[in-house]
Amino acid sequence: MYDGSVTVTQDYQLLVLDNDYLQVTILPELGGRVYQLIYKATENNELYQNPVIKPTHWGRSIRTRIGGWP
């Protein structure tokens, strides 16, 4: 069971996709969660970036049920 009072430092793999206009940072280990969306013209992160990442347990089971990658 999840206990919100316990803090654990965890490293995650990042996948960074970019083109001339945008840079998108994705966390594949958390179900493909989009972590950052940088608009290169202003260098502004268009999404709120929470310093605390709380993984959920339902993402992996849903992907497995619909035939996604394990």
PyMOL Python script that loads the backbone (N, CA, C, O; Angstrom):
from pymol import cmd

cmd.read_pdbstr("""\
ATOM      1  N   MET A   1       0.837  -1.177   0.000  1.00  0.00           N
ATOM      2  CA  MET A   1       0.000   0.000   0.000  1.00  0.00           C
ATOM      3  C   MET A   1       0.884   1.242   0.000  1.00  0.00           C
ATOM      4  O   MET A   1       1.943   1.262   0.626  1.00  0.00           O
ATOM      5  N   TYR A   2       0.443   2.263  -0.699  1.00  0.00           N
ATOM      6  CA  TYR A   2       1.208   3.500  -0.832  1.00  0.00           C
ATOM      7  C   TYR A   2       1.111   4.331   0.445  1.00  0.00           C
ATOM      8  O   TYR A   2       0.019   4.560   0.964  1.00  0.00           O
ATOM      9  N   ASP A   3       2.251   4.774   0.940  1.00  0.00           N
ATOM     10  CA  ASP A   3       2.306   5.654   2.110  1.00  0.00           C
ATOM     11  C   ASP A   3       2.866   6.985   1.652  1.00  0.00           C
ATOM     12  O   ASP A   3       4.048   7.071   1.319  1.00  0.00           O
ATOM     13  N   GLY A   4       2.045   8.028   1.627  1.00  0.00           N
ATOM     14  CA  GLY A   4       2.445   9.339   1.119  1.00  0.00           C
ATOM     15  C   GLY A   4       3.465  10.058   1.976  1.00  0.00           C
ATOM     16  O   GLY A   4       4.019  11.069   1.544  1.00  0.00           O
ATOM     17  N   SER A   5       3.735   9.566   3.188  1.00  0.00           N
ATOM     18  CA  SER A   5       4.679  10.244   4.072  1.00  0.00           C
ATOM     19  C   SER A   5       6.131   9.825   3.818  1.00  0.00           C
ATOM     20  O   SER A   5       7.048  10.431   4.373  1.00  0.00           O
ATOM     21  N   VAL A   6       6.350   8.815   3.003  1.00  0.00           N
ATOM     22  CA  VAL A   6       7.688   8.315   2.739  1.00  0.00           C
ATOM     23  C   VAL A   6       8.199   8.913   1.424  1.00  0.00           C
ATOM     24  O   VAL A   6       7.522   8.842   0.398  1.00  0.00           O
ATOM     25  N   THR A   7       9.403   9.505   1.465  1.00  0.00           N
ATOM     26  CA  THR A   7      10.016  10.068   0.275  1.00  0.00           C
ATOM     27  C   THR A   7      11.141   9.158  -0.189  1.00  0.00           C
ATOM     28  O   THR A   7      12.023   8.796   0.590  1.00  0.00           O
ATOM     29  N   VAL A   8      11.103   8.790  -1.467  1.00  0.00           N
ATOM     30  CA  VAL A   8      12.116   7.910  -2.046  1.00  0.00           C
ATOM     31  C   VAL A   8      12.679   8.592  -3.282  1.00  0.00           C
ATOM     32  O   VAL A   8      11.923   9.025  -4.152  1.00  0.00           O
ATOM     33  N   THR A   9      14.005   8.690  -3.366  1.00  0.00           N
ATOM     34  CA  THR A   9      14.642   9.247  -4.549  1.00  0.00           C
ATOM     35  C   THR A   9      14.709   8.160  -5.615  1.00  0.00           C
ATOM     36  O   THR A   9      15.182   7.054  -5.353  1.00  0.00           O
ATOM     37  N   GLN A  10      14.234   8.480  -6.821  1.00  0.00           N
ATOM     38  CA  GLN A  10      14.152   7.504  -7.902  1.00  0.00           C
ATOM     39  C   GLN A  10      14.650   8.150  -9.185  1.00  0.00           C
ATOM     40  O   GLN A  10      14.279   9.284  -9.489  1.00  0.00           O
ATOM     41  N   ASP A  11      15.477   7.451  -9.935  1.00  0.00           N
ATOM     42  CA  ASP A  11      15.920   7.911 -11.248  1.00  0.00           C
ATOM     43  C   ASP A  11      15.019   7.297 -12.309  1.00  0.00           C
ATOM     44  O   ASP A  11      14.661   6.122 -12.227  1.00  0.00           O
ATOM     45  N   TYR A  12      14.654   8.102 -13.309  1.00  0.00           N
ATOM     46  CA  TYR A  12      13.835   7.625 -14.419  1.00  0.00           C
ATOM     47  C   TYR A  12      14.544   7.904 -15.732  1.00  0.00           C
ATOM     48  O   TYR A  12      15.296   8.872 -15.850  1.00  0.00           O
ATOM     49  N   GLN A  13      14.303   7.063 -16.704  1.00  0.00           N
ATOM     50  CA  GLN A  13      14.830   7.257 -18.050  1.00  0.00           C
ATOM     51  C   GLN A  13      13.972   8.314 -18.746  1.00  0.00           C
ATOM     52  O   GLN A  13      12.745   8.283 -18.650  1.00  0.00           O
ATOM     53  N   LEU A  14      14.617   9.242 -19.441  1.00  0.00           N
ATOM     54  CA  LEU A  14      13.926  10.277 -20.193  1.00  0.00           C
ATOM     55  C   LEU A  14      14.081  10.026 -21.678  1.00  0.00           C
ATOM     56  O   LEU A  14      15.130   9.575 -22.137  1.00  0.00           O
ATOM     57  N   LEU A  15      13.041  10.318 -22.418  1.00  0.00           N
ATOM     58  CA  LEU A  15      13.081  10.267 -23.867  1.00  0.00           C
ATOM     59  C   LEU A  15      12.801  11.688 -24.348  1.00  0.00           C
ATOM     60  O   LEU A  15      11.745  12.249 -24.060  1.00  0.00           O
ATOM     61  N   VAL A  16      13.754  12.267 -25.085  1.00  0.00           N
ATOM     62  CA  VAL A  16      13.619  13.649 -25.542  1.00  0.00           C
ATOM     63  C   VAL A  16      13.441  13.652 -27.056  1.00  0.00           C
ATOM     64  O   VAL A  16      14.278  13.134 -27.795  1.00  0.00           O
ATOM     65  N   LEU A  17      12.343  14.240 -27.499  1.00  0.00           N
ATOM     66  CA  LEU A  17      12.041  14.396 -28.916  1.00  0.00           C
ATOM     67  C   LEU A  17      12.031  15.885 -29.215  1.00  0.00           C
ATOM     68  O   LEU A  17      11.455  16.671 -28.463  1.00  0.00           O
ATOM     69  N   ASP A  18      12.671  16.274 -30.315  1.00  0.00           N
ATOM     70  CA  ASP A  18      12.614  17.697 -30.646  1.00  0.00           C
ATOM     71  C   ASP A  18      12.633  17.930 -32.143  1.00  0.00           C
ATOM     72  O   ASP A  18      13.062  17.081 -32.924  1.00  0.00           O
ATOM     73  N   ASN A  19      12.158  19.098 -32.516  1.00  0.00           N
ATOM     74  CA  ASN A  19      12.214  19.560 -33.892  1.00  0.00           C
ATOM     75  C   ASN A  19      12.582  21.043 -33.844  1.00  0.00           C
ATOM     76  O   ASN A  19      13.102  21.509 -32.830  1.00  0.00           O
ATOM     77  N   ASP A  20      12.326  21.785 -34.905  1.00  0.00           N
ATOM     78  CA  ASP A  20      12.707  23.196 -34.936  1.00  0.00           C
ATOM     79  C   ASP A  20      11.901  24.054 -33.962  1.00  0.00           C
ATOM     80  O   ASP A  20      12.328  25.154 -33.610  1.00  0.00           O
ATOM     81  N   TYR A  21      10.746  23.566 -33.526  1.00  0.00           N
ATOM     82  CA  TYR A  21       9.845  24.386 -32.723  1.00  0.00           C
ATOM     83  C   TYR A  21       9.664  23.910 -31.287  1.00  0.00           C
ATOM     84  O   TYR A  21       9.531  24.725 -30.374  1.00  0.00           O
ATOM     85  N   LEU A  22       9.659  22.596 -31.083  1.00  0.00           N
ATOM     86  CA  LEU A  22       9.345  22.037 -29.767  1.00  0.00           C
ATOM     87  C   LEU A  22      10.387  21.029 -29.307  1.00  0.00           C
ATOM     88  O   LEU A  22      11.056  20.378 -30.110  1.00  0.00           O
ATOM     89  N   GLN A  23      10.502  20.922 -27.994  1.00  0.00           N
ATOM     90  CA  GLN A  23      11.267  19.839 -27.370  1.00  0.00           C
ATOM     91  C   GLN A  23      10.341  19.201 -26.338  1.00  0.00           C
ATOM     92  O   GLN A  23       9.877  19.864 -25.410  1.00  0.00           O
ATOM     93  N   VAL A  24      10.077  17.907 -26.509  1.00  0.00           N
ATOM     94  CA  VAL A  24       9.173  17.179 -25.630  1.00  0.00           C
ATOM     95  C   VAL A  24       9.982  16.159 -24.844  1.00  0.00           C
ATOM     96  O   VAL A  24      10.751  15.388 -25.419  1.00  0.00           O
ATOM     97  N   THR A  25       9.805  16.156 -23.535  1.00  0.00           N
ATOM     98  CA  THR A  25      10.469  15.186 -22.667  1.00  0.00           C
ATOM     99  C   THR A  25       9.413  14.229 -22.135  1.00  0.00           C
ATOM    100  O   THR A  25       8.415  14.651 -21.553  1.00  0.00           O
ATOM    101  N   ILE A  26       9.645  12.927 -22.343  1.00  0.00           N
ATOM    102  CA  ILE A  26       8.686  11.885 -21.987  1.00  0.00           C
ATOM    103  C   ILE A  26       9.342  10.932 -21.002  1.00  0.00           C
ATOM    104  O   ILE A  26      10.535  10.646 -21.096  1.00  0.00           O
ATOM    105  N   LEU A  27       8.552  10.446 -20.059  1.00  0.00           N
ATOM    106  CA  LEU A  27       9.006   9.451 -19.093  1.00  0.00           C
ATOM    107  C   LEU A  27       8.380   8.101 -19.457  1.00  0.00           C
ATOM    108  O   LEU A  27       7.273   7.801 -19.010  1.00  0.00           O
ATOM    109  N   PRO A  28       9.072   7.281 -20.265  1.00  0.00           N
ATOM    110  CA  PRO A  28       8.476   6.017 -20.713  1.00  0.00           C
ATOM    111  C   PRO A  28       8.202   5.032 -19.584  1.00  0.00           C
ATOM    112  O   PRO A  28       7.280   4.223 -19.691  1.00  0.00           O
ATOM    113  N   GLU A  29       8.971   5.080 -18.518  1.00  0.00           N
ATOM    114  CA  GLU A  29       8.765   4.150 -17.403  1.00  0.00           C
ATOM    115  C   GLU A  29       7.505   4.473 -16.611  1.00  0.00           C
ATOM    116  O   GLU A  29       7.057   3.663 -15.799  1.00  0.00           O
ATOM    117  N   LEU A  30       6.934   5.643 -16.840  1.00  0.00           N
ATOM    118  CA  LEU A  30       5.699   6.029 -16.167  1.00  0.00           C
ATOM    119  C   LEU A  30       4.544   6.086 -17.161  1.00  0.00           C
ATOM    120  O   LEU A  30       3.676   6.954 -17.071  1.00  0.00           O
ATOM    121  N   GLY A  31       4.543   5.158 -18.101  1.00  0.00           N
ATOM    122  CA  GLY A  31       3.448   5.055 -19.041  1.00  0.00           C
ATOM    123  C   GLY A  31       3.468   6.085 -20.149  1.00  0.00           C
ATOM    124  O   GLY A  31       2.439   6.327 -20.780  1.00  0.00           O
ATOM    125  N   GLY A  32       4.616   6.699 -20.404  1.00  0.00           N
ATOM    126  CA  GLY A  32       4.706   7.690 -21.470  1.00  0.00           C
ATOM    127  C   GLY A  32       4.260   9.071 -21.038  1.00  0.00           C
ATOM    128  O   GLY A  32       3.834   9.872 -21.870  1.00  0.00           O
ATOM    129  N   ARG A  33       4.350   9.359 -19.765  1.00  0.00           N
ATOM    130  CA  ARG A  33       3.942  10.660 -19.239  1.00  0.00           C
ATOM    131  C   ARG A  33       4.791  11.766 -19.845  1.00  0.00           C
ATOM    132  O   ARG A  33       6.019  11.674 -19.853  1.00  0.00           O
ATOM    133  N   VAL A  34       4.142  12.818 -20.356  1.00  0.00           N
ATOM    134  CA  VAL A  34       4.855  13.978 -20.895  1.00  0.00           C
ATOM    135  C   VAL A  34       5.267  14.844 -19.713  1.00  0.00           C
ATOM    136  O   VAL A  34       4.416  15.325 -18.965  1.00  0.00           O
ATOM    137  N   TYR A  35       6.568  15.043 -19.545  1.00  0.00           N
ATOM    138  CA  TYR A  35       7.094  15.779 -18.398  1.00  0.00           C
ATOM    139  C   TYR A  35       7.361  17.242 -18.727  1.00  0.00           C
ATOM    140  O   TYR A  35       7.115  18.123 -17.903  1.00  0.00           O
ATOM    141  N   GLN A  36       7.864  17.499 -19.929  1.00  0.00           N
ATOM    142  CA  GLN A  36       8.147  18.874 -20.347  1.00  0.00           C
ATOM    143  C   GLN A  36       7.714  19.066 -21.791  1.00  0.00           C
ATOM    144  O   GLN A  36       7.757  18.139 -22.600  1.00  0.00           O
ATOM    145  N   LEU A  37       7.298  20.282 -22.096  1.00  0.00           N
ATOM    146  CA  LEU A  37       7.013  20.689 -23.466  1.00  0.00           C
ATOM    147  C   LEU A  37       7.583  22.089 -23.621  1.00  0.00           C
ATOM    148  O   LEU A  37       6.963  23.075 -23.223  1.00  0.00           O
ATOM    149  N   ILE A  38       8.781  22.160 -24.207  1.00  0.00           N
ATOM    150  CA  ILE A  38       9.499  23.423 -24.345  1.00  0.00           C
ATOM    151  C   ILE A  38       9.232  24.005 -25.729  1.00  0.00           C
ATOM    152  O   ILE A  38       9.474  23.357 -26.747  1.00  0.00           O
ATOM    153  N   TYR A  39       8.731  25.235 -25.751  1.00  0.00           N
ATOM    154  CA  TYR A  39       8.576  25.973 -27.007  1.00  0.00           C
ATOM    155  C   TYR A  39       9.892  26.698 -27.239  1.00  0.00           C
ATOM    156  O   TYR A  39      10.248  27.598 -26.479  1.00  0.00           O
ATOM    157  N   LYS A  40      10.618  26.310 -28.286  1.00  0.00           N
ATOM    158  CA  LYS A  40      11.986  26.778 -28.486  1.00  0.00           C
ATOM    159  C   LYS A  40      12.086  28.278 -28.768  1.00  0.00           C
ATOM    160  O   LYS A  40      13.100  28.890 -28.431  1.00  0.00           O
ATOM    161  N   ALA A  41      11.073  28.881 -29.369  1.00  0.00           N
ATOM    162  CA  ALA A  41      11.135  30.313 -29.680  1.00  0.00           C
ATOM    163  C   ALA A  41      11.254  31.160 -28.412  1.00  0.00           C
ATOM    164  O   ALA A  41      11.923  32.193 -28.411  1.00  0.00           O
ATOM    165  N   THR A  42      10.600  30.718 -27.333  1.00  0.00           N
ATOM    166  CA  THR A  42      10.640  31.473 -26.075  1.00  0.00           C
ATOM    167  C   THR A  42      11.438  30.755 -24.992  1.00  0.00           C
ATOM    168  O   THR A  42      11.706  31.325 -23.934  1.00  0.00           O
ATOM    169  N   GLU A  43      11.824  29.485 -25.257  1.00  0.00           N
ATOM    170  CA  GLU A  43      12.489  28.629 -24.272  1.00  0.00           C
ATOM    171  C   GLU A  43      11.652  28.471 -23.005  1.00  0.00           C
ATOM    172  O   GLU A  43      12.188  28.317 -21.908  1.00  0.00           O
ATOM    173  N   ASN A  44      10.338  28.512 -23.174  1.00  0.00           N
ATOM    174  CA  ASN A  44       9.414  28.416 -22.057  1.00  0.00           C
ATOM    175  C   ASN A  44       8.830  27.012 -21.990  1.00  0.00           C
ATOM    176  O   ASN A  44       8.452  26.433 -23.009  1.00  0.00           O
ATOM    177  N   ASN A  45       8.759  26.464 -20.760  1.00  0.00           N
ATOM    178  CA  ASN A  45       8.100  25.182 -20.560  1.00  0.00           C
ATOM    179  C   ASN A  45       6.605  25.452 -20.524  1.00  0.00           C
ATOM    180  O   ASN A  45       6.127  26.155 -19.634  1.00  0.00           O
ATOM    181  N   GLU A  46       5.869  24.910 -21.467  1.00  0.00           N
ATOM    182  CA  GLU A  46       4.442  25.179 -21.590  1.00  0.00           C
ATOM    183  C   GLU A  46       3.594  24.364 -20.621  1.00  0.00           C
ATOM    184  O   GLU A  46       2.392  24.601 -20.504  1.00  0.00           O
ATOM    185  N   LEU A  47       4.202  23.413 -19.928  1.00  0.00           N
ATOM    186  CA  LEU A  47       3.495  22.587 -18.957  1.00  0.00           C
ATOM    187  C   LEU A  47       3.995  22.894 -17.550  1.00  0.00           C
ATOM    188  O   LEU A  47       5.142  23.297 -17.358  1.00  0.00           O
ATOM    189  N   TYR A  48       3.118  22.697 -16.575  1.00  0.00           N
ATOM    190  CA  TYR A  48       3.566  22.786 -15.185  1.00  0.00           C
ATOM    191  C   TYR A  48       4.463  21.591 -14.905  1.00  0.00           C
ATOM    192  O   TYR A  48       4.099  20.456 -15.213  1.00  0.00           O
ATOM    193  N   GLN A  49       5.624  21.833 -14.330  1.00  0.00           N
ATOM    194  CA  GLN A  49       6.576  20.757 -14.048  1.00  0.00           C
ATOM    195  C   GLN A  49       6.656  20.560 -12.545  1.00  0.00           C
ATOM    196  O   GLN A  49       7.337  21.306 -11.841  1.00  0.00           O
ATOM    197  N   ASN A  50       5.957  19.554 -12.070  1.00  0.00           N
ATOM    198  CA  ASN A  50       5.942  19.235 -10.659  1.00  0.00           C
ATOM    199  C   ASN A  50       7.287  18.618 -10.262  1.00  0.00           C
ATOM    200  O   ASN A  50       7.737  17.671 -10.907  1.00  0.00           O
ATOM    201  N   PRO A  51       7.936  19.138  -9.212  1.00  0.00           N
ATOM    202  CA  PRO A  51       9.225  18.563  -8.806  1.00  0.00           C
ATOM    203  C   PRO A  51       9.093  17.173  -8.188  1.00  0.00           C
ATOM    204  O   PRO A  51      10.087  16.461  -8.045  1.00  0.00           O
ATOM    205  N   VAL A  52       7.874  16.785  -7.821  1.00  0.00           N
ATOM    206  CA  VAL A  52       7.627  15.466  -7.237  1.00  0.00           C
ATOM    207  C   VAL A  52       6.842  14.635  -8.242  1.00  0.00           C
ATOM    208  O   VAL A  52       5.768  15.041  -8.687  1.00  0.00           O
ATOM    209  N   ILE A  53       7.377  13.472  -8.598  1.00  0.00           N
ATOM    210  CA  ILE A  53       6.703  12.575  -9.538  1.00  0.00           C
ATOM    211  C   ILE A  53       6.138  11.413  -8.744  1.00  0.00           C
ATOM    212  O   ILE A  53       6.870  10.701  -8.056  1.00  0.00           O
ATOM    213  N   LYS A  54       4.830  11.227  -8.846  1.00  0.00           N
ATOM    214  CA  LYS A  54       4.177  10.130  -8.140  1.00  0.00           C
ATOM    215  C   LYS A  54       3.733   9.084  -9.158  1.00  0.00           C
ATOM    216  O   LYS A  54       2.774   9.304  -9.897  1.00  0.00           O
ATOM    217  N   PRO A  55       4.426   7.950  -9.200  1.00  0.00           N
ATOM    218  CA  PRO A  55       4.034   6.903 -10.151  1.00  0.00           C
ATOM    219  C   PRO A  55       2.686   6.301  -9.759  1.00  0.00           C
ATOM    220  O   PRO A  55       2.325   6.266  -8.582  1.00  0.00           O
ATOM    221  N   THR A  56       1.962   5.836 -10.752  1.00  0.00           N
ATOM    222  CA  THR A  56       0.704   5.141 -10.501  1.00  0.00           C
ATOM    223  C   THR A  56       0.878   3.682 -10.871  1.00  0.00           C
ATOM    224  O   THR A  56       1.708   3.339 -11.712  1.00  0.00           O
ATOM    225  N   HIS A  57       0.102   2.836 -10.247  1.00  0.00           N
ATOM    226  CA  HIS A  57       0.227   1.401 -10.477  1.00  0.00           C
ATOM    227  C   HIS A  57      -0.720   0.904 -11.568  1.00  0.00           C
ATOM    228  O   HIS A  57      -0.574  -0.229 -12.028  1.00  0.00           O
ATOM    229  N   TRP A  58      -1.674   1.710 -11.990  1.00  0.00           N
ATOM    230  CA  TRP A  58      -2.656   1.250 -12.971  1.00  0.00           C
ATOM    231  C   TRP A  58      -2.143   1.312 -14.398  1.00  0.00           C
ATOM    232  O   TRP A  58      -2.666   0.581 -15.240  1.00  0.00           O
ATOM    233  N   GLY A  59      -1.167   2.125 -14.724  1.00  0.00           N
ATOM    234  CA  GLY A  59      -0.707   2.284 -16.102  1.00  0.00           C
ATOM    235  C   GLY A  59      -0.167   1.014 -16.720  1.00  0.00           C
ATOM    236  O   GLY A  59      -0.509   0.692 -17.858  1.00  0.00           O
ATOM    237  N   ARG A  60       0.659   0.293 -16.009  1.00  0.00           N
ATOM    238  CA  ARG A  60       1.271  -0.924 -16.541  1.00  0.00           C
ATOM    239  C   ARG A  60       0.223  -2.001 -16.781  1.00  0.00           C
ATOM    240  O   ARG A  60       0.277  -2.680 -17.807  1.00  0.00           O
ATOM    241  N   SER A  61      -0.716  -2.177 -15.884  1.00  0.00           N
ATOM    242  CA  SER A  61      -1.702  -3.236 -16.059  1.00  0.00           C
ATOM    243  C   SER A  61      -2.629  -2.939 -17.232  1.00  0.00           C
ATOM    244  O   SER A  61      -3.036  -3.868 -17.930  1.00  0.00           O
ATOM    245  N   ILE A  62      -2.971  -1.690 -17.468  1.00  0.00           N
ATOM    246  CA  ILE A  62      -3.824  -1.344 -18.604  1.00  0.00           C
ATOM    247  C   ILE A  62      -3.092  -1.630 -19.907  1.00  0.00           C
ATOM    248  O   ILE A  62      -3.684  -2.196 -20.825  1.00  0.00           O
ATOM    249  N   ARG A  63      -1.821  -1.256 -20.014  1.00  0.00           N
ATOM    250  CA  ARG A  63      -1.055  -1.522 -21.236  1.00  0.00           C
ATOM    251  C   ARG A  63      -0.979  -3.020 -21.497  1.00  0.00           C
ATOM    252  O   ARG A  63      -1.094  -3.461 -22.641  1.00  0.00           O
ATOM    253  N   THR A  64      -0.786  -3.795 -20.446  1.00  0.00           N
ATOM    254  CA  THR A  64      -0.681  -5.242 -20.598  1.00  0.00           C
ATOM    255  C   THR A  64      -2.010  -5.831 -21.075  1.00  0.00           C
ATOM    256  O   THR A  64      -2.026  -6.723 -21.924  1.00  0.00           O
ATOM    257  N   ARG A  65      -3.127  -5.330 -20.527  1.00  0.00           N
ATOM    258  CA  ARG A  65      -4.441  -5.847 -20.915  1.00  0.00           C
ATOM    259  C   ARG A  65      -4.793  -5.542 -22.359  1.00  0.00           C
ATOM    260  O   ARG A  65      -5.473  -6.338 -23.005  1.00  0.00           O
ATOM    261  N   ILE A  66      -4.346  -4.408 -22.879  1.00  0.00           N
ATOM    262  CA  ILE A  66      -4.714  -4.061 -24.244  1.00  0.00           C
ATOM    263  C   ILE A  66      -3.632  -4.475 -25.249  1.00  0.00           C
ATOM    264  O   ILE A  66      -3.710  -4.119 -26.425  1.00  0.00           O
ATOM    265  N   GLY A  67      -2.633  -5.218 -24.792  1.00  0.00           N
ATOM    266  CA  GLY A  67      -1.632  -5.750 -25.696  1.00  0.00           C
ATOM    267  C   GLY A  67      -0.455  -4.822 -25.943  1.00  0.00           C
ATOM    268  O   GLY A  67       0.296  -5.012 -26.900  1.00  0.00           O
ATOM    269  N   GLY A  68      -0.286  -3.818 -25.085  1.00  0.00           N
ATOM    270  CA  GLY A  68       0.844  -2.902 -25.226  1.00  0.00           C
ATOM    271  C   GLY A  68       2.129  -3.529 -24.737  1.00  0.00           C
ATOM    272  O   GLY A  68       2.143  -4.688 -24.323  1.00  0.00           O
ATOM    273  N   TRP A  69       3.213  -2.767 -24.783  1.00  0.00           N
ATOM    274  CA  TRP A  69       4.496  -3.304 -24.331  1.00  0.00           C
ATOM    275  C   TRP A  69       4.469  -3.483 -22.821  1.00  0.00           C
ATOM    276  O   TRP A  69       3.897  -2.653 -22.114  1.00  0.00           O
ATOM    277  N   PRO A  70       5.078  -4.553 -22.312  1.00  0.00           N
ATOM    278  CA  PRO A  70       5.022  -4.876 -20.872  1.00  0.00           C
ATOM    279  C   PRO A  70       5.814  -3.923 -20.016  1.00  0.00           C
ATOM    280  O   PRO A  70       5.853  -4.077 -18.795  1.00  0.00           O
TER     281      PRO A  70
END
""", "prot")
cmd.dss("prot")
cmd.show_as("cartoon", "prot")
cmd.util.cbc("prot")
cmd.orient("prot")
